[in-house]
Amino acid sequence: MRIGAVTTGRADYAILRPLLRELAADPAFDIALLVTGAHGDEIARDKFRQVIDIPCVSDDDDPRALSQIMAKITEGVGKALADSRPDLIVLAGDRYEMLAAAQAALPFAQPLVHLHGGELTACAFDDAIRHALTKLSHLHFVAHDEAANRLVRMGEEPWRVTVMGAPSLDNIRHLRHWPREEIEARLGIPRGAEFILATFHSTTLQYNSTMNEAEEWLEALGTRPEWIVLTGANADTYGRRLNDRYRAFAESHPRCRYHHSLGTEAYIAALSSAKLMCGNSSSGLIEAPSFRLPVVDVGRRQENRLRAANVVHAEATFSAVKEAMDLAGSLDFRARLSALVNPYDRGGAARLFHSRLSTVCLGPDLVIKKFFDTKEKACE
């Protein structure tokens, strides 16, 4: 079976990587990557045989530029599909680049596999994209039961939906252990230093307030005694402006280190050793519970998403973020997490993904979808 997988950057590649490596070990599967955006050296190191670059460079990150990027991806993926048709294309999450790829696939009647559907967030256009991808896709692999039930209520036939947990958690199980001194050297912090892992992305439905919210967040971080490991924002609306501000913040704060992207292994290693995480990255809700890491979730970007007891919410104001960090950084709060169970963990997503795809019947029954109505017919 020929599998095409679209990847836009480090975050979604971390989701795809364990699944694709599991499939690549089976000679029944042939893997091709359709690559947009920057991934560092991760894809080259994994040595997938087929890598197709989809050009989508833009000089800006305002709404017009993002629309142009989507158009370029739609055109590039359409060309790739015209040249060589996979049996299935795998799309992860809720990125606008994924929606562009799905649009390109639609005229080809191309079967799509979607990961992480059925989840909810707020103040970003992620929700709209995620739900649109659900309706465009033909098989769904979701992280938890709530997401599965939501897809069925959206009209997806239950046989199309598989609960497998969050695939990125397989990286935690299989990546090598980093000694503490190696983590510190990679992050650029002193030996034995406590640090906060900090990431703040654009709230794309309220992008005009993003820079002000980021300033409040940075001001609160600047009051902490720990070192700050600051990672780059996504390629969303005003993402470049955020990263320029983060670089300037790091230059003016001796205890801050900015990394545009740590890569999957180093980021997981940082999660394993941080004292606290603060920002609005989904990794605070999905991966951080596996390390019983306290998290301050800032603003509305992850609103409504399933979360464990390690997460403290804060409005995107200086006083609220500072107060939440004081709470989450306390010894008492961390002690309460000693028996925490990650609600996104089902014990091995890649194995379940491989097993399900091995039984897929390609053909009209897969591509032609029926709306599954959960309600009884109204009286006439």
Rosetta blueprint (number, residue, H / E / L):
1 M L
2 R E
3 I E
4 G E
5 A E
6 V E
7 T E
8 T L
9 G L
10 R H
11 A H
12 D H
13 Y H
14 A H
15 I H
16 L H
17 R H
18 P H
19 L H
20 L H
21 R H
22 E H
23 L H
24 A H
25 A L
26 D L
27 P L
28 A L
29 F L
30 D E
31 I E
32 A E
33 L E
34 L E
35 V E
36 T L
37 G L
38 A L
39 H L
40 G L
41 D L
42 E H
43 I H
44 A H
45 R H
46 D H
47 K L
48 F L
49 R L
50 Q E
51 V E
52 I E
53 D E
54 I L
55 P L
56 C L
57 V L
58 S L
59 D L
60 D L
61 D L
62 D L
63 P H
64 R H
65 A H
66 L H
67 S H
68 Q H
69 I H
70 M H
71 A H
72 K H
73 I H
74 T H
75 E H
76 G H
77 V H
78 G H
79 K H
80 A H
81 L H
82 A H
83 D H
84 S L
85 R L
86 P L
87 D L
88 L E
89 I E
90 V E
91 L E
92 A E
93 G L
94 D L
95 R L
96 Y H
97 E H
98 M H
99 L H
100 A H
101 A H
102 A H
103 Q H
104 A H
105 A H
106 L H
107 P H
108 F H
109 A L
110 Q L
111 P L
112 L E
113 V E
114 H E
115 L E
116 H L
117 G L
118 G L
119 E L
120 L L
121 T L
122 A L
123 C L
124 A L
125 F L
126 D H
127 D H
128 A H
129 I H
130 R H
131 H H
132 A H
133 L H
134 T H
135 K H
136 L H
137 S L
138 H L
139 L E
140 H E
141 F E
142 V E
143 A L
144 H L
145 D H
146 E H
147 A H
148 A H
149 N H
150 R H
151 L H
152 V H
153 R H
154 M L
155 G L
156 E L
157 E L
158 P H
159 W H
160 R H
161 V E
162 T E
163 V E
164 M L
165 G L
166 A L
167 P L
168 S L
169 L H
170 D H
171 N H
172 I H
173 R H
174 H H
175 L L
176 R L
177 H L
178 W L
179 P L
180 R H
181 E H
182 E H
183 I H
184 E H
185 A H
186 R H
187 L H
188 G L
189 I L
190 P L
191 R L
192 G L
193 A L
194 E L
195 F E
196 I E
197 L E
198 A E
199 T E
200 F L
201 H L
202 S L
203 T L
204 T H
205 L H
206 Q H
207 Y H
208 N H
209 S H
210 T H
211 M H
212 N H
213 E H
214 A H
215 E H
216 E H
217 W H
218 L H
219 E H
220 A H
221 L H
222 G L
223 T L
224 R L
225 P L
226 E L
227 W E
228 I E
229 V E
230 L E
231 T E
232 G L
233 A L
234 N L
235 A L
236 D L
237 T L
238 Y L
239 G H
240 R H
241 R H
242 L H
243 N H
244 D H
245 R H
246 Y H
247 R H
248 A H
249 F H
250 A H
251 E H
252 S H
253 H L
254 P L
255 R L
256 C E
257 R E
258 Y E
259 H E
260 H L
261 S L
262 L L
263 G L
264 T H
265 E H
266 A H
267 Y H
268 I H
269 A H
270 A H
271 L H
272 S H
273 S H
274 A L
275 K L
276 L E
277 M E
278 C E
279 G E
280 N L
281 S L
282 S L
283 S H
284 G H
285 L H
286 I H
287 E L
288 A H
289 P H
290 S H
291 F H
292 R L
293 L L
294 P L
295 V E
296 V E
297 D E
298 V E
299 G L
300 R L
301 R L
302 Q L
303 E L
304 N L
305 R L
306 L L
307 R L
308 A L
309 A L
310 N L
311 V E
312 V E
313 H E
314 A E
315 E L
316 A L
317 T L
318 F H
319 S H
320 A H
321 V H
322 K H
323 E H
324 A H
325 M H
326 D H
327 L H
328 A H
329 G L
330 S L
331 L H
332 D H
333 F H
334 R H
335 A H
336 R L
337 L L
338 S L
339 A L
340 L L
341 V L
342 N L
343 P L
344 Y L
345 D L
346 R L
347 G L
348 G L
349 A H
350 A H
351 R H
352 L H
353 F H
354 H H
355 S H
356 R H
357 L H
358 S L
359 T L
360 V L
361 C L
362 L L
363 G L
364 P H
365 D H
366 L H
367 V H
368 I L
369 K L
370 K L
371 F L
372 F L
373 D L
374 T L
375 K L
376 E L
377 K L
378 A L
379 C L
380 E L
